[in-house]
Structure formats: structure tokens, C-alpha cells
Amino acid sequence: MAANNVRIKKNPYGVMRFRTEANIKLGIAAGDAMMVAGTGTNYADIVTNGAPTRGTDTFIGVSHNAATNTASADGVIDIELVGPGTILEAKATTVTNINTDAKLLAMLNDVTNFDRSAATAAGTLTIDETNTTAAKSSTLSLVIIDGDIIKGLLFVAPCASILTGSNI
């Protein structure tokens, strides 16, 4: 798997170069989930804990390489784009929560988000298999479609509206 544990299993959209902002989230590595940095910005940034939020954030894809930004200069990063039909894989936050077929079956087609162990690029990115309540379903951005109970992996697809930053 890539440096920050997210990998695209199926994707027809290719790779595109984005700008990264100086002194913001330094150390973005290959395999990091990426989104637009915020409203009114033209930069890409890492997905933080609990993000991206459907209807607010725009999920871009997974970093293909490390970012070149530094403390004093903007940089660039190549991102493998996501869209309808994309399938991502990443470790579950707590792999023992998906270590049997019955546990995995109980969460199939639930929606969830990413989990990051720290608010910086140094944090490990996983998929939060416990954040699947119905009350949050309108803001969560990933649909659990399958998994690998031996490796502790979840396979997810981005919800269509997260790709555009609108809640369609």
C-alpha cells in the first residue's frame, strides 16, 4: 500500500497536478486522501479526521506522490482523481471491528468518513468503521461496499455529491 495507506483499486479518471500551499500540512505523502483546502481557495490539502463532509467539502482523490510545498514556498502534488465508479481501499481504524464476515456484513452499504490519528500529514489515515449512524448519513462521504477481513481493509466508494461539494 501507499505511504499513507489509501489506495485506489478502480479508477478511470487519471492523475492531475494541483497546487499545495506553503507552510500548510507539510509532509503530504503518496497515498493520502486529498480535498480542496477550503472555500475560496485554489489549493489541495489533506483530508482531516471526519472529513470530507458531503455538501461542503470537495474530495479530489488520492495523492500520487509527495507534495513539494515547503515552509516558505507553495508547491505542487499529483493527485489520482476520484469520480463515480472509483473504489478506494484503506485499513479500518480498528481492524478487530471487521475481522469476521458477520461484522463486515453488518456494515456493508453504510456511509462513513476517513479517520486521521493527528491533524497533520503525519497522522495515519484510516476509514472509520464505527462512524456509520443514520443521523450522520447526509454528511458522511464514503459508502462501505466490501472489505478484506484478513488484512483489515475496507473498500469504499465516494458518494456522488462529495465529488462536487454540493449535496445533490
N, CA, C and O of each residue as an XYZ file, in Angstrom:
672
protein
N       0.836     -1.182      0.000
C       0.000      0.000      0.000
C       0.881      1.246      0.000
O       2.085      1.168      0.245
N       0.277      2.376     -0.273
C       0.998      3.643     -0.365
C       1.397      4.139      1.016
O       1.005      3.562      2.030
N       2.170      5.201      1.050
C       2.747      5.714      2.288
C       1.706      6.049      3.349
O       1.964      5.849      4.536
N       0.544      6.548      2.959
C      -0.462      6.827      3.977
C      -1.680      5.939      3.844
O      -2.780      6.335      4.230
N      -1.505      4.770      3.315
C      -2.451      3.662      3.418
C      -3.746      3.763      2.632
O      -4.621      2.918      2.822
N      -3.919      4.739      1.770
C      -5.110      4.765      0.922
C      -4.674      4.430     -0.494
O      -3.690      4.972     -0.996
N      -5.415      3.534     -1.132
C      -5.075      3.125     -2.485
C      -6.353      3.061     -3.302
O      -7.401      2.642     -2.812
N      -6.249      3.480     -4.545
C      -7.389      3.387     -5.443
C      -7.338      2.027     -6.131
O      -6.365      1.701     -6.811
N      -8.404      1.230     -5.945
C      -8.484     -0.097     -6.558
C      -9.003     -0.016     -7.979
O      -8.549     -0.758     -8.850
N      -9.953      0.880     -8.223
C     -10.555      1.012     -9.548
C     -10.784      2.487     -9.822
O     -11.427      3.182     -9.036
N     -10.246      2.967    -10.957
C     -10.376      4.383    -11.251
C     -10.061      4.668    -12.711
O      -8.951      4.379    -13.157
N     -10.991      5.220    -13.462
C     -10.719      5.567    -14.855
C     -10.356      7.037    -15.080
O     -10.316      7.476    -16.229
N     -10.092      7.804    -14.034
C     -10.007      9.257    -14.172
C      -8.610      9.834    -14.331
O      -8.482     10.989    -14.735
N      -7.566      9.086    -14.034
C      -6.209      9.572    -14.250
C      -5.692     10.474    -13.142
O      -6.298     10.599    -12.078
N      -4.542     11.104    -13.425
C      -3.819     11.920    -12.455
C      -3.758     13.354    -12.952
O      -3.582     13.598    -14.146
N      -3.905     14.317    -12.022
C      -3.826     15.739    -12.363
C      -2.997     16.454    -11.303
O      -3.022     16.076    -10.132
N      -2.274     17.471    -11.705
C      -1.420     18.237    -10.789
C      -2.220     19.376    -10.144
O      -2.952     20.101    -10.818
N      -2.062     19.515     -8.813
C      -2.708     20.574     -8.032
C      -1.646     21.355     -7.267
O      -0.536     20.865     -7.059
N      -1.985     22.550     -6.856
C      -1.090     23.380     -6.045
C      -1.283     23.054     -4.556
O      -2.388     22.742     -4.114
N      -0.194     23.134     -3.805
C      -0.240     22.997     -2.349
C       0.343     24.261     -1.740
O       1.296     24.831     -2.271
N      -0.225     24.696     -0.633
C       0.125     25.981     -0.032
C       1.354     25.875      0.870
O       1.555     24.871      1.554
N       2.166     26.925      0.858
C       3.349     26.992      1.720
C       2.950     26.886      3.184
O       1.930     27.437      3.599
N       3.755     26.178      3.960
C       3.627     26.089      5.409
C       2.296     25.503      5.880
O       1.931     25.672      7.043
N       1.576     24.827      5.011
C       0.311     24.201      5.384
C       0.447     22.701      5.152
O       0.785     22.264      4.052
N       0.186     21.923      6.181
C       0.210     20.466      6.073
C       1.446     19.965      5.336
O       1.337     19.261      4.332
N       2.601     20.326      5.834
C       3.853     19.861      5.234
C       3.984     18.353      5.402
O       3.514     17.790      6.391
N       4.616     17.708      4.446
C       4.875     16.277      4.538
C       3.801     15.404      3.938
O       3.713     14.225      4.279
N       2.971     15.948      3.045
C       1.950     15.122      2.391
C       2.666     14.047      1.576
O       3.527     14.349      0.750
N       2.303     12.801      1.818
C       2.953     11.661      1.169
C       2.039     11.036      0.130
O       0.859     11.374      0.039
N       2.592     10.128     -0.645
C       1.781      9.347     -1.573
C       0.770      8.534     -0.769
O       1.073      8.062      0.327
N      -0.427      8.376     -1.320
C      -1.441      7.581     -0.650
C      -2.271      8.342      0.348
O      -2.946      7.728      1.175
N      -2.246      9.669      0.303
C      -3.045     10.488      1.200
C      -4.328     10.907      0.503
O      -4.289     11.279     -0.670
N      -5.459     10.857      1.185
C      -6.715     11.360      0.633
C      -6.634     12.882      0.605
O      -6.200     13.508      1.573
N      -7.055     13.470     -0.513
C      -6.899     14.915     -0.725
C      -8.242     15.559     -1.050
O      -9.099     14.960     -1.701
N      -8.404     16.800     -0.579
C      -9.606     17.571     -0.872
C      -9.224     19.017     -1.126
O      -8.081     19.410     -0.893
N     -10.178     19.816     -1.604
C      -9.933     21.248     -1.759
C      -9.754     21.823     -0.362
O     -10.500     21.472      0.553
N      -8.770     22.705     -0.188
C      -8.375     23.187      1.133
C      -9.461     23.957      1.869
O      -9.411     24.033      3.096
N     -10.412     24.515      1.197
C     -11.494     25.243      1.861
C     -12.173     26.184      0.890
O     -11.735     26.339     -0.250
N     -13.233     26.805      1.342
C     -13.993     27.717      0.494
C     -13.118     28.869      0.040
O     -12.453     29.510      0.854
N     -13.117     29.132     -1.245
C     -12.376     30.269     -1.781
C     -10.893     30.020     -1.983
O     -10.162     30.961     -2.294
N     -10.425     28.814     -1.822
C      -9.008     28.531     -2.011
C      -8.794     27.748     -3.298
O      -9.701     27.081     -3.795
N      -7.601     27.838     -3.819
C      -7.259     27.102     -5.035
C      -6.233     26.013     -4.753
O      -5.587     25.522     -5.678
N      -6.076     25.632     -3.501
C      -5.066     24.667     -3.091
C      -5.691     23.319     -2.730
O      -6.858     23.234     -2.347
N      -4.881     22.275     -2.864
C      -5.255     20.949     -2.384
C      -4.698     20.776     -0.980
O      -3.662     21.350     -0.645
N      -5.378     19.991     -0.160
C      -4.958     19.773      1.222
C      -5.335     18.342      1.616
O      -6.136     17.700      0.937
N      -4.768     17.852      2.694
C      -5.088     16.507      3.170
C      -6.499     16.458      3.741
O      -7.029     17.460      4.223
N      -7.086     15.291      3.677
C      -8.353     15.044      4.346
C      -8.043     14.864      5.827
O      -7.188     14.056      6.193
N      -8.725     15.604      6.665
C      -8.507     15.516      8.108
C      -9.509     14.548      8.730
O     -10.333     13.965      8.026
N      -9.439     14.380     10.032
C     -10.295     13.450     10.747
C     -11.773     13.799     10.538
O     -12.170     14.948     10.732
N     -12.577     12.825     10.148
C     -14.002     13.024      9.973
C     -14.396     13.671      8.656
O     -15.576     13.951      8.440
N     -13.461     13.907      7.794
C     -13.738     14.589      6.526
C     -13.636     13.584      5.386
O     -13.206     12.452      5.610
N     -14.008     13.954      4.201
C     -14.671     15.194      3.808
C     -16.161     15.167      4.144
O     -16.767     14.099      4.235
N     -16.739     16.344      4.326
C     -18.148     16.472      4.651
C     -18.952     16.643      3.377
O     -18.705     17.554      2.588
N     -19.907     15.764      3.188
C     -20.755     15.831      2.000
C     -21.578     17.111      2.044
O     -22.137     17.470      3.081
N     -21.645     17.791      0.906
C     -22.387     19.032      0.808
C     -21.552     20.258      1.102
O     -21.997     21.380      0.860
N     -20.329     20.066      1.627
C     -19.452     21.181      1.965
C     -18.086     21.049      1.311
O     -17.619     21.977      0.651
N     -17.444     19.900      1.490
C     -16.080     19.685      1.002
C     -16.092     19.047     -0.381
O     -17.045     18.367     -0.761
N     -15.009     19.281     -1.129
C     -14.822     18.619     -2.415
C     -13.653     17.658     -2.294
O     -12.508     18.079     -2.135
N     -13.943     16.379     -2.368
C     -12.947     15.318     -2.315
C     -12.318     15.214     -3.697
O     -13.027     14.983     -4.677
N     -10.992     15.382     -3.796
C     -10.311     15.368     -5.090
C      -9.857     13.962     -5.461
O     -10.115     13.492     -6.570
N      -9.177     13.290     -4.527
C      -8.651     11.967     -4.827
C      -7.551     11.568     -3.866
O      -7.549     11.968     -2.702
N      -6.610     10.771     -4.369
C      -5.516     10.232     -3.561
C      -4.186     10.706     -4.142
O      -3.949     10.606     -5.345
N      -3.322     11.225     -3.266
C      -2.027     11.738     -3.737
C      -1.223     10.625     -4.395
O      -1.132      9.507     -3.889
N      -0.650     10.965     -5.525
C       0.124     10.013     -6.325
C       1.599     10.036     -5.933
O       2.332      9.072     -6.154
N       2.020     11.158     -5.345
C       3.409     11.346     -4.908
C       3.420     12.311     -3.731
O       2.363     12.740     -3.269
N       4.591     12.651     -3.251
C       4.723     13.608     -2.147
C       4.551     15.033     -2.662
O       4.885     15.330     -3.809
N       4.030     15.909     -1.812
C       3.885     17.326     -2.158
C       5.248     18.010     -2.107
O       6.138     17.590     -1.367
N       5.401     19.073     -2.907
C       6.679     19.799     -2.948
C       6.641     21.106     -2.163
O       7.632     21.837     -2.156
N       5.518     21.425     -1.496
C       5.475     22.673     -0.732
C       6.459     22.624      0.439
O       6.776     21.559      0.968
N       6.931     23.815      0.826
C       7.851     23.946      1.954
C       7.283     24.971      2.926
O       6.191     25.497      2.710
N       8.009     25.252      3.980
C       7.572     26.255      4.949
C       7.468     27.639      4.328
O       6.709     28.477      4.815
N       8.220     27.891      3.260
C       8.235     29.236      2.686
C       7.765     29.313      1.236
O       7.692     30.411      0.685
N       7.446     28.196      0.606
C       7.058     28.242     -0.813
C       5.909     27.283     -1.111
O       5.854     26.166     -0.596
N       4.990     27.753     -1.961
C       3.941     26.881     -2.456
C       4.576     25.743     -3.251
O       5.722     25.845     -3.691
N       3.836     24.680     -3.428
C       4.345     23.555     -4.199
C       3.253     22.942     -5.040
O       2.208     23.555     -5.259
N       3.492     21.733     -5.513
C       2.515     21.000     -6.311
C       2.455     19.557     -5.824
O       3.342     19.067     -5.125
N       1.380     18.905     -6.220
C       1.218     17.490     -5.921
C       0.368     16.873     -7.019
O      -0.576     17.498     -7.501
N       0.695     15.658     -7.413
C      -0.095     14.930     -8.400
C      -1.119     14.083     -7.653
O      -0.777     13.336     -6.736
N      -2.385     14.213     -8.060
C      -3.478     13.529     -7.373
C      -4.231     12.652     -8.357
O      -4.638     13.100     -9.428
N      -4.410     11.388     -7.973
C      -5.232     10.479     -8.765
C      -6.693     10.817     -8.466
O      -7.159     10.643     -7.341
N      -7.402     11.297     -9.470
C      -8.756     11.805     -9.309
C      -9.756     10.701     -9.009
O      -9.589      9.562     -9.444
N     -10.810     11.052     -8.253
C     -11.901     10.118     -7.987
C     -13.175     10.631     -8.642
O     -13.324     11.830     -8.878
N     -14.069      9.735     -8.927
C     -15.359     10.067     -9.516
C     -16.283      8.878     -9.380
O     -15.931      7.885     -8.743
N     -17.469      8.969     -9.974
C     -18.380      7.831     -9.905
C     -17.709      6.554    -10.422
O     -17.093      6.554    -11.488
N     -17.835      5.490     -9.669
C     -17.224      4.225    -10.043
C     -15.866      3.979     -9.416
O     -15.340      2.870     -9.505
N     -15.282      4.997     -8.778
C     -13.996      4.816     -8.103
C     -14.185      3.952     -6.864
O     -15.164      4.110     -6.134
N     -13.254      3.047     -6.629
C     -13.245      2.238     -5.416
C     -11.915      2.464     -4.709
O     -10.850      2.309     -5.308
N     -11.982      2.832     -3.437
C     -10.797      3.064     -2.611
C     -10.652      1.929     -1.610
O     -11.634      1.286     -1.237
N      -9.428      1.691     -1.182
C      -9.212      0.737     -0.090
C      -8.291      1.365      0.928
O      -7.348      2.076      0.578
N      -8.570      1.098      2.193
C      -7.724      1.569      3.294
C      -8.028      0.714      4.516
O      -9.072      0.066      4.590
N      -7.121      0.719      5.458
C      -7.321     -0.022      6.707
C      -8.497      0.568      7.478
O      -8.743      1.773      7.439
N      -9.204     -0.289      8.166
C     -10.214      0.164      9.116
C      -9.479      0.755     10.312
O      -8.362      0.335     10.617
N     -10.082      1.716     10.991
C      -9.444      2.318     12.161
C      -9.149      1.265     13.218
O      -8.057      1.244     13.787
N     -10.107      0.395     13.482
C      -9.924     -0.710     14.422
C     -10.210     -2.001     13.665
O     -11.369     -2.364     13.462
N      -9.160     -2.685     13.253
C      -9.333     -3.852     12.379
C     -10.108     -4.984     13.046
O     -10.722     -5.794     12.351
N     -10.096     -5.058     14.369
C     -10.867     -6.113     15.033
C     -12.373     -5.894     14.903
O     -13.156     -6.810     15.156
N     -12.784     -4.685     14.512
C     -14.216     -4.437     14.288
C     -14.706     -5.016     12.967
O     -15.911     -5.057     12.721
N     -13.784     -5.464     12.113
C     -14.189     -6.056     10.823
C     -13.501     -7.399     10.587
O     -13.329     -7.807      9.438
N     -13.107     -8.088     11.652
C     -12.309     -9.304     11.488
C     -13.112    -10.586     11.289
O     -12.539    -11.676     11.269
N     -14.424    -10.469     11.141
C     -15.237    -11.633     10.783
C     -16.184    -11.223      9.663
O     -16.483    -10.042      9.484
N     -16.649    -12.215      8.917
C     -17.582    -11.925      7.837
C     -18.875    -11.326      8.379
O     -19.460    -10.449      7.743
N     -19.323    -11.780      9.527
C     -20.560    -11.250     10.115
C     -20.415     -9.768     10.465
O     -21.335     -8.983     10.236
N     -19.263     -9.385     11.020
C     -19.038     -7.974     11.363
C     -18.989     -7.115     10.103
O     -19.570     -6.031     10.067
N     -18.304     -7.593      9.079
C     -18.224     -6.848      7.823
C     -19.603     -6.749      7.175
O     -19.992     -5.676      6.712
N     -20.330     -7.834      7.138
C     -21.661     -7.847      6.535
C     -22.584     -6.817      7.188
O     -23.389     -6.182      6.508
N     -22.467     -6.656      8.497
C     -23.330     -5.718      9.226
C     -23.107     -4.264      8.822
O     -23.986     -3.429      9.032
N     -21.953     -3.947      8.249
C     -21.687     -2.546      7.887
C     -21.686     -2.285      6.387
O     -21.479     -1.145      5.969
N     -21.909     -3.302      5.570
C     -21.955     -3.078      4.131
C     -23.059     -2.086      3.781
O     -24.157     -2.136      4.335
N     -22.749     -1.192      2.858
C     -23.639     -0.137      2.376
C     -23.892      0.965      3.400
O     -24.717      1.845      3.154
N     -23.211      0.941      4.532
C     -23.248      2.057      5.474
C     -22.353      3.167      4.942
O     -21.446      2.910      4.151
N     -22.601      4.388      5.367
C     -21.735      5.501      4.987
C     -20.861      5.887      6.173
O     -21.256      5.743      7.330
N     -19.672      6.379      5.862
C     -18.707      6.731      6.892
C     -17.775      7.800      6.345
O     -18.029      8.359      5.278
N     -16.695      8.090      7.070
C     -15.677      9.040      6.633
C     -14.299      8.518      6.997
O     -14.148      7.458      7.605
N     -13.301      9.294      6.607
C     -11.928      8.964      6.973
C     -11.679      9.300      8.427
O     -12.394     10.108      9.020
N     -10.662      8.677      8.998
C     -10.213      8.936     10.360
C      -8.714      9.205     10.271
O      -7.990      8.459      9.613
N      -8.248     10.253     10.921
C      -6.816     10.580     10.915
C      -6.351     10.680     12.350
O      -6.979     11.354     13.167
N      -5.245     10.007     12.664
C      -4.756      9.947     14.038
C      -4.159     11.264     14.531
O      -3.957     11.430     15.734
N      -3.875     12.200     13.631
C      -3.370     13.529     14.011
C      -3.865     14.522     12.959
O      -4.216     14.121     11.849
N      -3.895     15.796     13.292
C      -4.433     16.818     12.386
C      -3.426     17.279     11.339
O      -3.658     18.272     10.649
N      -2.319     16.569     11.217
C      -1.288     16.926     10.244
C      -1.062     15.759      9.291
O      -1.643     14.685      9.450
N      -0.210     15.990      8.304
C       0.115     14.929      7.348
C       0.807     13.750      8.020
O       0.860     12.662      7.448
N       1.337     13.948      9.219
C       1.992     12.861      9.948
C       0.993     11.845     10.486
O       1.367     10.717     10.808
N      -0.277     12.236     10.586
C      -1.296     11.335     11.099
C      -1.584     10.193     10.146
O      -1.541     10.364      8.928
N      -1.877      9.027     10.701
C      -2.218      7.866      9.888
C      -3.678      7.960      9.463
O      -4.556      8.235     10.282
N      -3.929      7.733      8.188
C      -5.274      7.830      7.636
C      -5.887      6.444      7.528
O      -5.284      5.531      6.963
N      -7.090      6.290      8.071
C      -7.827      5.031      8.014
C      -9.289      5.350      7.695
O      -9.660      6.514      7.540
N     -10.105      4.316      7.601
C     -11.539      4.501      7.409
C     -12.233      4.163      8.718
O     -12.035      3.085      9.279
N     -13.049      5.092      9.197
C     -13.728      4.943     10.482
C     -14.936      4.023     10.343
O     -15.998      4.444      9.885
N     -14.768      2.784     10.735
C     -15.838      1.802     10.587
C     -16.916      1.945     11.656
O     -17.930      1.249     11.593
N     -16.728      2.818     12.626
C     -17.724      2.991     13.693
C     -18.575      4.234     13.508
O     -19.520      4.439     14.270
N     -18.278      5.056     12.540
C     -18.965      6.337     12.335
C     -20.073      6.175     11.299
O     -20.075      6.880     10.290
N     -21.009      5.264     11.527
C     -21.972      4.913     10.477
C     -23.425      5.104     10.899
O     -24.301      4.417     10.375
N     -23.708      6.009     11.824
C     -25.090      6.170     12.282
C     -25.958      6.846     11.230
O     -25.470      7.650     10.436
N     -27.228      6.521     11.229
C     -28.163      7.076     10.246
C     -28.253      8.594     10.353
O     -28.434      9.264      9.336
N     -28.131      9.152     11.550
C     -28.231     10.603     11.730
C     -27.133     11.340     10.987
O     -27.318     12.498     10.611
N     -25.996     10.698     10.766
C     -24.872     11.336     10.089
C     -24.840     11.023      8.600
O     -23.962     11.512      7.890
N     -25.769     10.226      8.119
C     -25.675      9.731      6.751
C     -25.720     10.829      5.693
O     -25.233     10.621      4.582
N     -26.285     11.978      6.002
C     -26.362     13.039      5.000
C     -25.055     13.817      4.877
O     -24.886     14.572      3.920
N     -24.130     13.654      5.816
C     -22.860     14.379      5.749
C     -21.656     13.479      5.521
O     -20.587     13.965      5.151
N     -21.808     12.183      5.732
C     -20.690     11.264      5.543
C     -20.475     10.990      4.066
O     -21.424     11.029      3.283
N     -19.229     10.712      3.672
C     -18.886     10.758      2.254
C     -18.458      9.445      1.607
O     -18.251      9.410      0.394
N     -18.320      8.379      2.366
C     -17.844      7.114      1.806
C     -18.852      6.002      2.072
O     -19.361      5.882      3.187
N     -19.141      5.196      1.070
C     -20.039      4.056      1.223
C     -19.181      2.801      1.321
O     -18.357      2.541      0.444
N     -19.369      2.022      2.383
C     -18.623      0.774      2.551
C     -19.242     -0.270      1.629
O     -20.403     -0.643      1.802
N     -18.469     -0.744      0.649
C     -19.020     -1.704     -0.309
C     -18.481     -3.114     -0.118
O     -19.095     -4.075     -0.582
N     -17.345     -3.254      0.556
C     -16.787     -4.586      0.816
C     -15.567     -4.412      1.702
O     -15.280     -3.314      2.177
N     -14.855     -5.505      1.919
C     -13.663     -5.442      2.740
C     -12.881     -6.737      2.686
O     -13.301     -7.710      2.059
N     -11.750     -6.735      3.343
C     -10.900     -7.911      3.461
C     -10.688     -8.145      4.949
O      -9.902     -7.438      5.580
N     -11.382     -9.132      5.518
C     -11.337     -9.341      6.962
C      -9.976     -9.844      7.439
O      -9.639     -9.671      8.610
N      -9.203    -10.450      6.575
C      -7.875    -10.940      6.941
C      -6.878     -9.779      7.045
O      -6.079     -9.728      7.980
N      -6.927     -8.855      6.088
C      -5.989     -7.724      6.054
C      -6.511     -6.501      6.796
O      -5.764     -5.539      6.975
N      -7.758     -6.505      7.230
C      -8.324     -5.358      7.940
C      -8.621     -4.174      7.039
O      -8.599     -3.026      7.483
N      -8.902     -4.457      5.758
C      -9.153     -3.399      4.777
C     -10.646     -3.212      4.541
O     -11.425     -4.164      4.588
N     -11.024     -1.960      4.286
C     -12.367     -1.658      3.825
C     -12.280     -1.122      2.408
O     -11.361     -0.374      2.075
N     -13.231     -1.503      1.579
C     -13.341     -0.990      0.219
C     -14.529     -0.041      0.219
O     -15.634     -0.424      0.603
N     -14.305      1.189     -0.209
C     -15.337      2.216     -0.162
C     -15.443      2.933     -1.499
O     -14.497      2.964     -2.286
N     -16.608      3.505     -1.737
C     -16.836      4.341     -2.911
C     -17.260      5.718     -2.414
O     -18.051      5.816     -1.476
N     -16.743      6.788     -3.031
C     -17.186      8.122     -2.613
C     -18.630      8.357     -3.034
O     -19.028      7.980     -4.136
N     -19.420      8.984     -2.150
C     -20.784      9.369     -2.501
C     -20.709     10.395     -3.619
O     -19.813     11.240     -3.617
N     -21.623     10.341     -4.566
C     -21.575     11.221     -5.741
C     -21.528     12.692     -5.373
O     -20.790     13.444     -6.010
N     -22.277     13.137     -4.379
C     -22.330     14.565     -4.074
C     -21.058     15.085     -3.420
O     -20.837     16.296     -3.415
N     -20.220     14.224     -2.872
C     -18.973     14.690     -2.267
C     -17.979     15.121     -3.342
O     -17.068     15.903     -3.066
N     -18.144     14.629     -4.536
C     -17.203     14.927     -5.606
C     -17.350     16.357     -6.111
O     -16.414     16.909     -6.689
N     -18.511     16.957     -5.898
C     -18.754     18.298     -6.415
C     -18.867     19.352     -5.328
O     -18.952     20.543     -5.626
N     -18.869     18.930     -4.081
C     -19.020     19.878     -2.986
C     -20.457     20.351     -2.825
O     -20.710     21.328     -2.120
N     -21.386     19.683     -3.457
C     -22.787     20.048     -3.319
C     -23.569     18.843     -2.807
O     -23.122     17.704     -2.941
N     -24.700     19.089     -2.240
C     -25.499     17.995     -1.694
C     -26.651     17.709     -2.649
O     -27.800     18.040     -2.359
N     -26.347     17.101     -3.772
C     -27.319     16.839     -4.834
C     -28.131     15.603     -4.503
O     -29.007     15.214     -5.277
